[in-house]
Amino acid sequence: MEYQGSCLCKGIQFKITGEFKSFYLCHCSYCRKDTGSAHAANLFSTSAKLEWIKTETKISSYQLPDSNHAKAFCATCGSALPNLQMGGKLLVVPAGSLDTKLEKRPDAHLFISSKAAWDEALEEIKKFDGLPE
């Protein structure tokens, strides 16, 4: 399988060739802080290959000291980007960075004990196709 992806400003574009082994929604405090949301949605692979197609803007990265938490992002727009971890053995891809339709569904929620208090029964709240009027 081949997946295309990019950052919000389109200054960075990439291609992933191969399959994702797992897809997790992580609710740990690091991922919530890192995304500014209820959870991170990351795809993982030990065999897929990452190729940078366009790098007009700078790719920055941050490794949280004394942890395994790492993040790559566009220095211009801040969008999360794929990164290699564990000495290049593990490819971590933020699911929202993909432009190609992803058929894979999440395998599990992780670190539920750290879940935000407001992240409960979300399917019960109002839904809009766009901004509310």
Phi and psi in radians as a Rosetta constraint file:
Dihedral C 1 N 2 CA 2 C 2 CIRCULARHARMONIC -2.224 0.35
Dihedral N 2 CA 2 C 2 N 3 CIRCULARHARMONIC 2.337 0.35
Dihedral C 2 N 3 CA 3 C 3 CIRCULARHARMONIC -2.152 0.35
Dihedral N 3 CA 3 C 3 N 4 CIRCULARHARMONIC 2.424 0.35
Dihedral C 3 N 4 CA 4 C 4 CIRCULARHARMONIC -1.849 0.35
Dihedral N 4 CA 4 C 4 N 5 CIRCULARHARMONIC 2.605 0.35
Dihedral C 4 N 5 CA 5 C 5 CIRCULARHARMONIC -2.680 0.35
Dihedral N 5 CA 5 C 5 N 6 CIRCULARHARMONIC 2.944 0.35
Dihedral C 5 N 6 CA 6 C 6 CIRCULARHARMONIC -2.844 0.35
Dihedral N 6 CA 6 C 6 N 7 CIRCULARHARMONIC 2.976 0.35
Dihedral C 6 N 7 CA 7 C 7 CIRCULARHARMONIC -1.598 0.35
Dihedral N 7 CA 7 C 7 N 8 CIRCULARHARMONIC 3.039 0.35
Dihedral C 7 N 8 CA 8 C 8 CIRCULARHARMONIC -1.083 0.35
Dihedral N 8 CA 8 C 8 N 9 CIRCULARHARMONIC -0.694 0.35
Dihedral C 8 N 9 CA 9 C 9 CIRCULARHARMONIC -1.474 0.35
Dihedral N 9 CA 9 C 9 N 10 CIRCULARHARMONIC -0.058 0.35
Dihedral C 9 N 10 CA 10 C 10 CIRCULARHARMONIC 1.147 0.35
Dihedral N 10 CA 10 C 10 N 11 CIRCULARHARMONIC 0.224 0.35
Dihedral C 10 N 11 CA 11 C 11 CIRCULARHARMONIC -1.284 0.35
Dihedral N 11 CA 11 C 11 N 12 CIRCULARHARMONIC -0.342 0.35
Dihedral C 11 N 12 CA 12 C 12 CIRCULARHARMONIC -2.198 0.35
Dihedral N 12 CA 12 C 12 N 13 CIRCULARHARMONIC 2.259 0.35
Dihedral C 12 N 13 CA 13 C 13 CIRCULARHARMONIC -2.322 0.35
Dihedral N 13 CA 13 C 13 N 14 CIRCULARHARMONIC 2.565 0.35
Dihedral C 13 N 14 CA 14 C 14 CIRCULARHARMONIC -2.521 0.35
Dihedral N 14 CA 14 C 14 N 15 CIRCULARHARMONIC 2.913 0.35
Dihedral C 14 N 15 CA 15 C 15 CIRCULARHARMONIC -2.295 0.35
Dihedral N 15 CA 15 C 15 N 16 CIRCULARHARMONIC 2.379 0.35
Dihedral C 15 N 16 CA 16 C 16 CIRCULARHARMONIC -1.991 0.35
Dihedral N 16 CA 16 C 16 N 17 CIRCULARHARMONIC 2.217 0.35
Dihedral C 16 N 17 CA 17 C 17 CIRCULARHARMONIC -2.023 0.35
Dihedral N 17 CA 17 C 17 N 18 CIRCULARHARMONIC 2.118 0.35
Dihedral C 17 N 18 CA 18 C 18 CIRCULARHARMONIC 2.262 0.35
Dihedral N 18 CA 18 C 18 N 19 CIRCULARHARMONIC -2.997 0.35
Dihedral C 18 N 19 CA 19 C 19 CIRCULARHARMONIC -1.913 0.35
Dihedral N 19 CA 19 C 19 N 20 CIRCULARHARMONIC 2.648 0.35
Dihedral C 19 N 20 CA 20 C 20 CIRCULARHARMONIC -1.630 0.35
Dihedral N 20 CA 20 C 20 N 21 CIRCULARHARMONIC 2.311 0.35
Dihedral C 20 N 21 CA 21 C 21 CIRCULARHARMONIC -1.367 0.35
Dihedral N 21 CA 21 C 21 N 22 CIRCULARHARMONIC -0.691 0.35
Dihedral C 21 N 22 CA 22 C 22 CIRCULARHARMONIC -2.564 0.35
Dihedral N 22 CA 22 C 22 N 23 CIRCULARHARMONIC 2.809 0.35
Dihedral C 22 N 23 CA 23 C 23 CIRCULARHARMONIC -2.449 0.35
Dihedral N 23 CA 23 C 23 N 24 CIRCULARHARMONIC 1.954 0.35
Dihedral C 23 N 24 CA 24 C 24 CIRCULARHARMONIC -2.114 0.35
Dihedral N 24 CA 24 C 24 N 25 CIRCULARHARMONIC 2.529 0.35
Dihedral C 24 N 25 CA 25 C 25 CIRCULARHARMONIC -1.809 0.35
Dihedral N 25 CA 25 C 25 N 26 CIRCULARHARMONIC 1.937 0.35
Dihedral C 25 N 26 CA 26 C 26 CIRCULARHARMONIC -1.802 0.35
Dihedral N 26 CA 26 C 26 N 27 CIRCULARHARMONIC 2.173 0.35
Dihedral C 26 N 27 CA 27 C 27 CIRCULARHARMONIC -1.778 0.35
Dihedral N 27 CA 27 C 27 N 28 CIRCULARHARMONIC 0.196 0.35
Dihedral C 27 N 28 CA 28 C 28 CIRCULARHARMONIC -1.093 0.35
Dihedral N 28 CA 28 C 28 N 29 CIRCULARHARMONIC 2.753 0.35
Dihedral C 28 N 29 CA 29 C 29 CIRCULARHARMONIC -1.086 0.35
Dihedral N 29 CA 29 C 29 N 30 CIRCULARHARMONIC -0.544 0.35
Dihedral C 29 N 30 CA 30 C 30 CIRCULARHARMONIC -1.137 0.35
Dihedral N 30 CA 30 C 30 N 31 CIRCULARHARMONIC -0.840 0.35
Dihedral C 30 N 31 CA 31 C 31 CIRCULARHARMONIC -1.177 0.35
Dihedral N 31 CA 31 C 31 N 32 CIRCULARHARMONIC -0.628 0.35
Dihedral C 31 N 32 CA 32 C 32 CIRCULARHARMONIC -1.150 0.35
Dihedral N 32 CA 32 C 32 N 33 CIRCULARHARMONIC -0.737 0.35
Dihedral C 32 N 33 CA 33 C 33 CIRCULARHARMONIC -1.163 0.35
Dihedral N 33 CA 33 C 33 N 34 CIRCULARHARMONIC -0.754 0.35
Dihedral C 33 N 34 CA 34 C 34 CIRCULARHARMONIC -1.107 0.35
Dihedral N 34 CA 34 C 34 N 35 CIRCULARHARMONIC -0.654 0.35
Dihedral C 34 N 35 CA 35 C 35 CIRCULARHARMONIC -1.690 0.35
Dihedral N 35 CA 35 C 35 N 36 CIRCULARHARMONIC -0.357 0.35
Dihedral C 35 N 36 CA 36 C 36 CIRCULARHARMONIC 1.243 0.35
Dihedral N 36 CA 36 C 36 N 37 CIRCULARHARMONIC 0.395 0.35
Dihedral C 36 N 37 CA 37 C 37 CIRCULARHARMONIC -2.371 0.35
Dihedral N 37 CA 37 C 37 N 38 CIRCULARHARMONIC -3.004 0.35
Dihedral C 37 N 38 CA 38 C 38 CIRCULARHARMONIC -1.204 0.35
Dihedral N 38 CA 38 C 38 N 39 CIRCULARHARMONIC -0.494 0.35
Dihedral C 38 N 39 CA 39 C 39 CIRCULARHARMONIC -2.917 0.35
Dihedral N 39 CA 39 C 39 N 40 CIRCULARHARMONIC 2.846 0.35
Dihedral C 39 N 40 CA 40 C 40 CIRCULARHARMONIC -1.585 0.35
Dihedral N 40 CA 40 C 40 N 41 CIRCULARHARMONIC 2.634 0.35
Dihedral C 40 N 41 CA 41 C 41 CIRCULARHARMONIC -2.175 0.35
Dihedral N 41 CA 41 C 41 N 42 CIRCULARHARMONIC 1.709 0.35
Dihedral C 41 N 42 CA 42 C 42 CIRCULARHARMONIC -2.103 0.35
Dihedral N 42 CA 42 C 42 N 43 CIRCULARHARMONIC 2.480 0.35
Dihedral C 42 N 43 CA 43 C 43 CIRCULARHARMONIC -1.765 0.35
Dihedral N 43 CA 43 C 43 N 44 CIRCULARHARMONIC 2.529 0.35
Dihedral C 43 N 44 CA 44 C 44 CIRCULARHARMONIC -2.234 0.35
Dihedral N 44 CA 44 C 44 N 45 CIRCULARHARMONIC 2.461 0.35
Dihedral C 44 N 45 CA 45 C 45 CIRCULARHARMONIC -2.637 0.35
Dihedral N 45 CA 45 C 45 N 46 CIRCULARHARMONIC 2.473 0.35
Dihedral C 45 N 46 CA 46 C 46 CIRCULARHARMONIC -1.819 0.35
Dihedral N 46 CA 46 C 46 N 47 CIRCULARHARMONIC -0.032 0.35
Dihedral C 46 N 47 CA 47 C 47 CIRCULARHARMONIC -2.149 0.35
Dihedral N 47 CA 47 C 47 N 48 CIRCULARHARMONIC -0.400 0.35
Dihedral C 47 N 48 CA 48 C 48 CIRCULARHARMONIC -1.181 0.35
Dihedral N 48 CA 48 C 48 N 49 CIRCULARHARMONIC 2.661 0.35
Dihedral C 48 N 49 CA 49 C 49 CIRCULARHARMONIC -1.944 0.35
Dihedral N 49 CA 49 C 49 N 50 CIRCULARHARMONIC 2.411 0.35
Dihedral C 49 N 50 CA 50 C 50 CIRCULARHARMONIC -1.811 0.35
Dihedral N 50 CA 50 C 50 N 51 CIRCULARHARMONIC 2.288 0.35
Dihedral C 50 N 51 CA 51 C 51 CIRCULARHARMONIC -2.273 0.35
Dihedral N 51 CA 51 C 51 N 52 CIRCULARHARMONIC 2.197 0.35
Dihedral C 51 N 52 CA 52 C 52 CIRCULARHARMONIC -1.435 0.35
Dihedral N 52 CA 52 C 52 N 53 CIRCULARHARMONIC 2.111 0.35
Dihedral C 52 N 53 CA 53 C 53 CIRCULARHARMONIC -1.586 0.35
Dihedral N 53 CA 53 C 53 N 54 CIRCULARHARMONIC -0.711 0.35
Dihedral C 53 N 54 CA 54 C 54 CIRCULARHARMONIC -2.471 0.35
Dihedral N 54 CA 54 C 54 N 55 CIRCULARHARMONIC 2.237 0.35
Dihedral C 54 N 55 CA 55 C 55 CIRCULARHARMONIC -2.363 0.35
Dihedral N 55 CA 55 C 55 N 56 CIRCULARHARMONIC 1.072 0.35
Dihedral C 55 N 56 CA 56 C 56 CIRCULARHARMONIC -1.267 0.35
Dihedral N 56 CA 56 C 56 N 57 CIRCULARHARMONIC -0.455 0.35
Dihedral C 56 N 57 CA 57 C 57 CIRCULARHARMONIC -1.924 0.35
Dihedral N 57 CA 57 C 57 N 58 CIRCULARHARMONIC 2.873 0.35
Dihedral C 57 N 58 CA 58 C 58 CIRCULARHARMONIC -1.416 0.35
Dihedral N 58 CA 58 C 58 N 59 CIRCULARHARMONIC 2.432 0.35
Dihedral C 58 N 59 CA 59 C 59 CIRCULARHARMONIC -1.651 0.35
Dihedral N 59 CA 59 C 59 N 60 CIRCULARHARMONIC 2.112 0.35
Dihedral C 59 N 60 CA 60 C 60 CIRCULARHARMONIC -1.858 0.35
Dihedral N 60 CA 60 C 60 N 61 CIRCULARHARMONIC 2.812 0.35
Dihedral C 60 N 61 CA 61 C 61 CIRCULARHARMONIC -2.501 0.35
Dihedral N 61 CA 61 C 61 N 62 CIRCULARHARMONIC 2.755 0.35
Dihedral C 61 N 62 CA 62 C 62 CIRCULARHARMONIC -2.483 0.35
Dihedral N 62 CA 62 C 62 N 63 CIRCULARHARMONIC 2.244 0.35
Dihedral C 62 N 63 CA 63 C 63 CIRCULARHARMONIC -1.952 0.35
Dihedral N 63 CA 63 C 63 N 64 CIRCULARHARMONIC 2.037 0.35
Dihedral C 63 N 64 CA 64 C 64 CIRCULARHARMONIC -1.153 0.35
Dihedral N 64 CA 64 C 64 N 65 CIRCULARHARMONIC 2.127 0.35
Dihedral C 64 N 65 CA 65 C 65 CIRCULARHARMONIC -0.965 0.35
Dihedral N 65 CA 65 C 65 N 66 CIRCULARHARMONIC 2.513 0.35
Dihedral C 65 N 66 CA 66 C 66 CIRCULARHARMONIC 1.001 0.35
Dihedral N 66 CA 66 C 66 N 67 CIRCULARHARMONIC 0.591 0.35
Dihedral C 66 N 67 CA 67 C 67 CIRCULARHARMONIC -2.622 0.35
Dihedral N 67 CA 67 C 67 N 68 CIRCULARHARMONIC 3.020 0.35
Dihedral C 67 N 68 CA 68 C 68 CIRCULARHARMONIC -1.659 0.35
Dihedral N 68 CA 68 C 68 N 69 CIRCULARHARMONIC 0.084 0.35
Dihedral C 68 N 69 CA 69 C 69 CIRCULARHARMONIC -1.416 0.35
Dihedral N 69 CA 69 C 69 N 70 CIRCULARHARMONIC 2.089 0.35
Dihedral C 69 N 70 CA 70 C 70 CIRCULARHARMONIC -2.351 0.35
Dihedral N 70 CA 70 C 70 N 71 CIRCULARHARMONIC 2.667 0.35
Dihedral C 70 N 71 CA 71 C 71 CIRCULARHARMONIC -2.530 0.35
Dihedral N 71 CA 71 C 71 N 72 CIRCULARHARMONIC 2.417 0.35
Dihedral C 71 N 72 CA 72 C 72 CIRCULARHARMONIC -1.982 0.35
Dihedral N 72 CA 72 C 72 N 73 CIRCULARHARMONIC 2.529 0.35
Dihedral C 72 N 73 CA 73 C 73 CIRCULARHARMONIC -2.741 0.35
Dihedral N 73 CA 73 C 73 N 74 CIRCULARHARMONIC 2.758 0.35
Dihedral C 73 N 74 CA 74 C 74 CIRCULARHARMONIC -1.285 0.35
Dihedral N 74 CA 74 C 74 N 75 CIRCULARHARMONIC 2.219 0.35
Dihedral C 74 N 75 CA 75 C 75 CIRCULARHARMONIC -1.208 0.35
Dihedral N 75 CA 75 C 75 N 76 CIRCULARHARMONIC -0.325 0.35
Dihedral C 75 N 76 CA 76 C 76 CIRCULARHARMONIC -1.505 0.35
Dihedral N 76 CA 76 C 76 N 77 CIRCULARHARMONIC -0.924 0.35
Dihedral C 76 N 77 CA 77 C 77 CIRCULARHARMONIC -1.855 0.35
Dihedral N 77 CA 77 C 77 N 78 CIRCULARHARMONIC -0.199 0.35
Dihedral C 77 N 78 CA 78 C 78 CIRCULARHARMONIC 1.461 0.35
Dihedral N 78 CA 78 C 78 N 79 CIRCULARHARMONIC 0.009 0.35
Dihedral C 78 N 79 CA 79 C 79 CIRCULARHARMONIC -1.075 0.35
Dihedral N 79 CA 79 C 79 N 80 CIRCULARHARMONIC 2.439 0.35
Dihedral C 79 N 80 CA 80 C 80 CIRCULARHARMONIC -1.181 0.35
Dihedral N 80 CA 80 C 80 N 81 CIRCULARHARMONIC 2.471 0.35
Dihedral C 80 N 81 CA 81 C 81 CIRCULARHARMONIC -2.283 0.35
Dihedral N 81 CA 81 C 81 N 82 CIRCULARHARMONIC 2.827 0.35
Dihedral C 81 N 82 CA 82 C 82 CIRCULARHARMONIC -1.064 0.35
Dihedral N 82 CA 82 C 82 N 83 CIRCULARHARMONIC 2.671 0.35
Dihedral C 82 N 83 CA 83 C 83 CIRCULARHARMONIC -2.641 0.35
Dihedral N 83 CA 83 C 83 N 84 CIRCULARHARMONIC 2.720 0.35
Dihedral C 83 N 84 CA 84 C 84 CIRCULARHARMONIC -1.709 0.35
Dihedral N 84 CA 84 C 84 N 85 CIRCULARHARMONIC 2.357 0.35
Dihedral C 84 N 85 CA 85 C 85 CIRCULARHARMONIC -2.234 0.35
Dihedral N 85 CA 85 C 85 N 86 CIRCULARHARMONIC 3.073 0.35
Dihedral C 85 N 86 CA 86 C 86 CIRCULARHARMONIC 0.931 0.35
Dihedral N 86 CA 86 C 86 N 87 CIRCULARHARMONIC 0.870 0.35
Dihedral C 86 N 87 CA 87 C 87 CIRCULARHARMONIC 1.154 0.35
Dihedral N 87 CA 87 C 87 N 88 CIRCULARHARMONIC 0.510 0.35
Dihedral C 87 N 88 CA 88 C 88 CIRCULARHARMONIC 1.521 0.35
Dihedral N 88 CA 88 C 88 N 89 CIRCULARHARMONIC 0.049 0.35
Dihedral C 88 N 89 CA 89 C 89 CIRCULARHARMONIC -1.481 0.35
Dihedral N 89 CA 89 C 89 N 90 CIRCULARHARMONIC -0.367 0.35
Dihedral C 89 N 90 CA 90 C 90 CIRCULARHARMONIC -2.144 0.35
Dihedral N 90 CA 90 C 90 N 91 CIRCULARHARMONIC 2.126 0.35
Dihedral C 90 N 91 CA 91 C 91 CIRCULARHARMONIC -1.651 0.35
Dihedral N 91 CA 91 C 91 N 92 CIRCULARHARMONIC 2.170 0.35
Dihedral C 91 N 92 CA 92 C 92 CIRCULARHARMONIC -1.992 0.35
Dihedral N 92 CA 92 C 92 N 93 CIRCULARHARMONIC 2.149 0.35
Dihedral C 92 N 93 CA 93 C 93 CIRCULARHARMONIC -2.148 0.35
Dihedral N 93 CA 93 C 93 N 94 CIRCULARHARMONIC 2.058 0.35
Dihedral C 93 N 94 CA 94 C 94 CIRCULARHARMONIC -1.107 0.35
Dihedral N 94 CA 94 C 94 N 95 CIRCULARHARMONIC 2.138 0.35
Dihedral C 94 N 95 CA 95 C 95 CIRCULARHARMONIC -1.012 0.35
Dihedral N 95 CA 95 C 95 N 96 CIRCULARHARMONIC -0.624 0.35
Dihedral C 95 N 96 CA 96 C 96 CIRCULARHARMONIC -1.226 0.35
Dihedral N 96 CA 96 C 96 N 97 CIRCULARHARMONIC -0.205 0.35
Dihedral C 96 N 97 CA 97 C 97 CIRCULARHARMONIC -1.456 0.35
Dihedral N 97 CA 97 C 97 N 98 CIRCULARHARMONIC -0.183 0.35
Dihedral C 97 N 98 CA 98 C 98 CIRCULARHARMONIC -1.390 0.35
Dihedral N 98 CA 98 C 98 N 99 CIRCULARHARMONIC 2.419 0.35
Dihedral C 98 N 99 CA 99 C 99 CIRCULARHARMONIC -1.665 0.35
Dihedral N 99 CA 99 C 99 N 100 CIRCULARHARMONIC -0.439 0.35
Dihedral C 99 N 100 CA 100 C 100 CIRCULARHARMONIC -1.323 0.35
Dihedral N 100 CA 100 C 100 N 101 CIRCULARHARMONIC 2.440 0.35
Dihedral C 100 N 101 CA 101 C 101 CIRCULARHARMONIC -1.066 0.35
Dihedral N 101 CA 101 C 101 N 102 CIRCULARHARMONIC 2.292 0.35
Dihedral C 101 N 102 CA 102 C 102 CIRCULARHARMONIC -1.779 0.35
Dihedral N 102 CA 102 C 102 N 103 CIRCULARHARMONIC 2.082 0.35
Dihedral C 102 N 103 CA 103 C 103 CIRCULARHARMONIC -1.481 0.35
Dihedral N 103 CA 103 C 103 N 104 CIRCULARHARMONIC -0.457 0.35
Dihedral C 103 N 104 CA 104 C 104 CIRCULARHARMONIC -1.150 0.35
Dihedral N 104 CA 104 C 104 N 105 CIRCULARHARMONIC 2.365 0.35
Dihedral C 104 N 105 CA 105 C 105 CIRCULARHARMONIC -1.695 0.35
Dihedral N 105 CA 105 C 105 N 106 CIRCULARHARMONIC 2.707 0.35
Dihedral C 105 N 106 CA 106 C 106 CIRCULARHARMONIC -1.010 0.35
Dihedral N 106 CA 106 C 106 N 107 CIRCULARHARMONIC 2.505 0.35
Dihedral C 106 N 107 CA 107 C 107 CIRCULARHARMONIC -1.482 0.35
Dihedral N 107 CA 107 C 107 N 108 CIRCULARHARMONIC -0.563 0.35
Dihedral C 107 N 108 CA 108 C 108 CIRCULARHARMONIC -2.969 0.35
Dihedral N 108 CA 108 C 108 N 109 CIRCULARHARMONIC 2.809 0.35
Dihedral C 108 N 109 CA 109 C 109 CIRCULARHARMONIC -1.639 0.35
Dihedral N 109 CA 109 C 109 N 110 CIRCULARHARMONIC 2.386 0.35
Dihedral C 109 N 110 CA 110 C 110 CIRCULARHARMONIC -1.979 0.35
Dihedral N 110 CA 110 C 110 N 111 CIRCULARHARMONIC 2.683 0.35
Dihedral C 110 N 111 CA 111 C 111 CIRCULARHARMONIC 0.917 0.35
Dihedral N 111 CA 111 C 111 N 112 CIRCULARHARMONIC 0.806 0.35
Dihedral C 111 N 112 CA 112 C 112 CIRCULARHARMONIC -1.035 0.35
Dihedral N 112 CA 112 C 112 N 113 CIRCULARHARMONIC -0.482 0.35
Dihedral C 112 N 113 CA 113 C 113 CIRCULARHARMONIC -1.143 0.35
Dihedral N 113 CA 113 C 113 N 114 CIRCULARHARMONIC -0.304 0.35
Dihedral C 113 N 114 CA 114 C 114 CIRCULARHARMONIC -1.756 0.35
Dihedral N 114 CA 114 C 114 N 115 CIRCULARHARMONIC 0.082 0.35
Dihedral C 114 N 115 CA 115 C 115 CIRCULARHARMONIC -0.977 0.35
Dihedral N 115 CA 115 C 115 N 116 CIRCULARHARMONIC 2.454 0.35
Dihedral C 115 N 116 CA 116 C 116 CIRCULARHARMONIC -1.098 0.35
Dihedral N 116 CA 116 C 116 N 117 CIRCULARHARMONIC 2.478 0.35
Dihedral C 116 N 117 CA 117 C 117 CIRCULARHARMONIC -1.039 0.35
Dihedral N 117 CA 117 C 117 N 118 CIRCULARHARMONIC -0.547 0.35
Dihedral C 117 N 118 CA 118 C 118 CIRCULARHARMONIC -1.468 0.35
Dihedral N 118 CA 118 C 118 N 119 CIRCULARHARMONIC -0.080 0.35
Dihedral C 118 N 119 CA 119 C 119 CIRCULARHARMONIC -1.597 0.35
Dihedral N 119 CA 119 C 119 N 120 CIRCULARHARMONIC 1.165 0.35
Dihedral C 119 N 120 CA 120 C 120 CIRCULARHARMONIC -2.504 0.35
Dihedral N 120 CA 120 C 120 N 121 CIRCULARHARMONIC 2.345 0.35
Dihedral C 120 N 121 CA 121 C 121 CIRCULARHARMONIC 0.898 0.35
Dihedral N 121 CA 121 C 121 N 122 CIRCULARHARMONIC 0.723 0.35
Dihedral C 121 N 122 CA 122 C 122 CIRCULARHARMONIC -1.161 0.35
Dihedral N 122 CA 122 C 122 N 123 CIRCULARHARMONIC -0.418 0.35
Dihedral C 122 N 123 CA 123 C 123 CIRCULARHARMONIC -1.182 0.35
Dihedral N 123 CA 123 C 123 N 124 CIRCULARHARMONIC -0.234 0.35
Dihedral C 123 N 124 CA 124 C 124 CIRCULARHARMONIC -1.567 0.35
Dihedral N 124 CA 124 C 124 N 125 CIRCULARHARMONIC -0.204 0.35
Dihedral C 124 N 125 CA 125 C 125 CIRCULARHARMONIC -1.490 0.35
Dihedral N 125 CA 125 C 125 N 126 CIRCULARHARMONIC 2.861 0.35
Dihedral C 125 N 126 CA 126 C 126 CIRCULARHARMONIC -0.982 0.35
Dihedral N 126 CA 126 C 126 N 127 CIRCULARHARMONIC 2.648 0.35
Dihedral C 126 N 127 CA 127 C 127 CIRCULARHARMONIC -2.237 0.35
Dihedral N 127 CA 127 C 127 N 128 CIRCULARHARMONIC 2.441 0.35
Dihedral C 127 N 128 CA 128 C 128 CIRCULARHARMONIC -2.262 0.35
Dihedral N 128 CA 128 C 128 N 129 CIRCULARHARMONIC 2.571 0.35
Dihedral C 128 N 129 CA 129 C 129 CIRCULARHARMONIC -1.281 0.35
Dihedral N 129 CA 129 C 129 N 130 CIRCULARHARMONIC -0.386 0.35
Dihedral C 129 N 130 CA 130 C 130 CIRCULARHARMONIC -2.607 0.35
Dihedral N 130 CA 130 C 130 N 131 CIRCULARHARMONIC -2.631 0.35
Dihedral C 130 N 131 CA 131 C 131 CIRCULARHARMONIC -1.228 0.35
Dihedral N 131 CA 131 C 131 N 132 CIRCULARHARMONIC 2.521 0.35
Dihedral C 131 N 132 CA 132 C 132 CIRCULARHARMONIC -1.188 0.35
Dihedral N 132 CA 132 C 132 N 133 CIRCULARHARMONIC 2.616 0.35
